Amino acid sequence: MIKKIIPTLALLAVILTACGGQPAEPTLSPEQVQGTAISAALTMVAMTQAAIPTNTPLPPTEAPTFTPLPTFTPFPSPTPDFALLPTATQAAASSGGGEDNCLHPINRGEAGPTSSIRFENETGGNVTLSLNLRTNLHGQCGAETYILKKNEKLTLSMPKGEYFAYAWIEYPNGDTSNAVGSINNRVGDQHLFVVKIKPEVIVVK
């Protein structure tokens, strides 16, 4: 393209110089005219090339990676192992170092005075009730377990102290649930008081 533009510009410059009559002062030599034409041609070529859009390759795209979705592992059903629950006839648990962890039947002979407590099952199902005595004023603790059928009421003579109560409930349709509560059998209480076992909580009335 440059080879075509340069002769044309040079010829045009020569024609203009020849037809100009009285040469103007100062006049350009043929070498200067040729240099100017070449410079102009190079500038035009550069501008033309700059205006042409370049074929810029697109950046490589990352191939999508497959991340496996987390699998759902169902939780085991909350069926208790009643062999692990403390019962009134369960042998005392030993920690090996003589430490009393209270997972043994209550020593009623040394647990001090008692009060009568009536437990009322209002869950609509059968209840396995675990009563866990914290260490009381006589230094005794332990646990006892009782079964209450649907709507059953059970009166017990329990040593004084604070109890954590846990009820495992089995409904006629096969469903299960549990209820928890706290019972404070205070030293000054001499009257019978009622504990209601409800579907989600154990409350003192």
C-alpha positions in Angstrom: 0.0 0.0 0.0 2.9 2.4 0.8 4.5 1.7 -2.6 1.3 2.8 -4.3 0.9 6.0 -2.2 4.4 7.3 -2.5 4.7 7.5 -6.3 1.3 9.1 -6.5 2.2 11.8 -3.9 5.5 12.4 -5.6 3.9 12.8 -9.1 1.4 15.2 -7.6 4.1 17.2 -6.1 6.0 17.4 -9.4 2.9 18.5 -11.3 2.1 21.2 -8.9 5.6 22.4 -9.0 5.7 22.5 -12.8 2.3 24.3 -13.2 3.0 26.9 -10.5 4.5 29.5 -13.0 6.8 31.7 -11.0 8.2 29.5 -8.2 7.4 30.6 -4.7 10.1 31.4 -2.3 11.5 29.3 -0.8 10.9 26.2 -3.0 11.2 22.5 -1.8 13.7 20.3 -3.4 12.5 17.0 -4.9 14.1 15.2 -2.0 12.2 17.3 0.5 8.9 16.7 -1.3 9.6 13.0 -1.4 10.4 12.9 2.3 7.3 14.8 3.2 5.1 12.5 1.1 6.7 9.4 2.6 6.1 10.8 6.2 2.5 11.6 5.4 2.0 8.1 3.9 3.5 6.4 6.9 1.2 8.5 9.2 -1.9 7.5 7.2 -0.9 3.8 7.2 -0.3 3.9 11.0 -3.7 5.6 11.6 -5.5 3.1 9.3 -3.9 0.1 11.1 -4.8 1.6 14.4 -8.5 1.9 13.3 -8.7 -1.7 12.3 -10.1 -3.8 15.2 -7.7 -6.4 16.4 -8.8 -10.0 16.6 -8.1 -10.4 20.4 -8.5 -14.0 21.4 -11.0 -14.6 24.2 -9.6 -15.6 27.5 -9.9 -19.3 28.0 -12.9 -20.3 30.1 -12.5 -22.7 32.9 -14.2 -26.0 32.4 -17.0 -26.3 34.9 -16.1 -28.7 37.7 -18.6 -31.0 39.3 -18.8 -30.7 43.0 -20.8 -33.6 44.5 -23.7 -32.5 46.7 -23.5 -33.4 50.3 -25.4 -36.6 51.1 -28.0 -36.5 53.9 -27.4 -39.0 56.6 -30.6 -39.5 58.7 -30.2 -39.2 62.4 -30.7 -42.3 64.4 -34.1 -42.6 66.0 -34.1 -41.6 69.6 -34.9 -45.0 71.0 -33.2 -45.3 74.4 -31.4 -48.3 75.6 -33.3 -49.0 78.8 -30.5 -51.2 79.9 -28.4 -48.0 80.4 -31.1 -46.2 82.4 -30.7 -46.5 86.2 -33.3 -48.6 87.9 -34.1 -49.3 91.5 -32.5 -52.7 91.2 -29.5 -51.8 89.1 -26.1 -52.5 90.7 -24.1 -49.5 91.8 -21.9 -48.1 89.1 -18.2 -47.9 89.9 -15.9 -45.4 88.2 -12.8 -47.3 89.2 -11.5 -44.6 91.4 -14.2 -44.7 94.0 -15.8 -41.5 92.8 -19.6 -41.5 93.2 -21.3 -40.6 89.9 -24.8 -41.1 91.3 -25.7 -43.7 88.6 -26.9 -46.2 91.2 -30.0 -46.8 93.2 -30.7 -44.3 96.0 -29.5 -45.6 99.4 -32.8 -44.9 101.2 -31.5 -46.1 104.5 -29.1 -43.1 104.6 -30.9 -40.6 102.4 -32.8 -39.0 105.2 -36.5 -38.1 105.6 -39.0 -38.5 102.8 -42.1 -36.8 101.4 -45.0 -38.2 99.4 -45.1 -37.2 95.7 -47.9 -38.1 93.3 -46.9 -38.4 89.7 -49.7 -38.1 87.1 -49.2 -39.3 83.5 -51.0 -36.8 81.2 -49.0 -37.6 78.1 -51.5 -39.9 76.4 -49.0 -42.7 76.3 -47.0 -45.0 78.5 -44.1 -43.4 80.4 -40.8 -44.6 81.6 -39.9 -42.1 84.4 -36.3 -41.7 85.7 -35.8 -39.7 88.9 -32.2 -38.6 89.5 -31.4 -37.3 93.0 -28.6 -34.8 93.3 -26.4 -35.1 96.4 -28.7 -34.1 99.2 -28.0 -32.8 102.8 -27.3 -36.4 103.9 -24.6 -36.9 101.2 -26.7 -39.3 99.2 -27.6 -39.3 95.5 -28.8 -41.9 93.0 -31.6 -42.7 90.6 -34.8 -44.7 90.4 -37.0 -45.7 87.4 -40.7 -46.3 87.3 -43.3 -47.2 84.7 -46.5 -45.3 84.4 -49.2 -46.5 82.0 -51.4 -44.1 80.1 -53.3 -41.8 82.5 -51.8 -43.6 85.5 -51.2 -41.8 88.8 -48.4 -43.1 91.1 -47.6 -41.9 94.6 -44.1 -42.4 95.8 -42.3 -41.6 99.1 -39.1 -39.9 98.0 -36.1 -38.7 100.0 -35.7 -34.9 100.4 -33.6 -33.2 97.8 -33.5 -31.9 94.2 -34.3 -34.3 91.4 -33.9 -34.2 87.7 -36.8 -36.0 86.1 -36.8 -37.5 82.6 -39.8 -39.2 80.9 -39.6 -41.4 77.8 -43.1 -41.5 76.2 -44.4 -44.2 73.9 -47.7 -43.4 72.2 -50.3 -46.0 71.0 -49.6 -45.1 67.3 -45.9 -45.9 67.8 -44.6 -42.4 68.1 -42.2 -41.5 70.8 -41.1 -38.3 72.6 -39.6 -37.2 75.9 -40.2 -34.7 78.6 -37.9 -33.2 81.3 -38.3 -31.3 84.5 -36.9 -30.4 87.9 -38.4 -31.4 91.2 -37.3 -29.8 94.6 -38.5 -31.9 97.5 -37.6 -29.4 100.2 -36.9 -30.3 103.8 -39.7 -28.1 105.1 -42.4 -29.6 102.8 -44.4 -32.2 104.7 -47.5 -32.3 102.5 -48.2 -34.4 99.4 -47.5 -32.5 96.2 -48.3 -33.4 92.6 -46.0 -33.7 89.7 -47.7 -33.8 86.2 -45.9 -35.5 83.3 -47.0 -33.7 80.1 -45.9 -34.5 76.5 -43.0 -32.0 76.6 -42.4 -31.0 80.2 -42.6 -32.3 83.7 -44.1 -29.7 86.1 -44.8 -29.5 89.8 -48.3 -28.4 90.8 
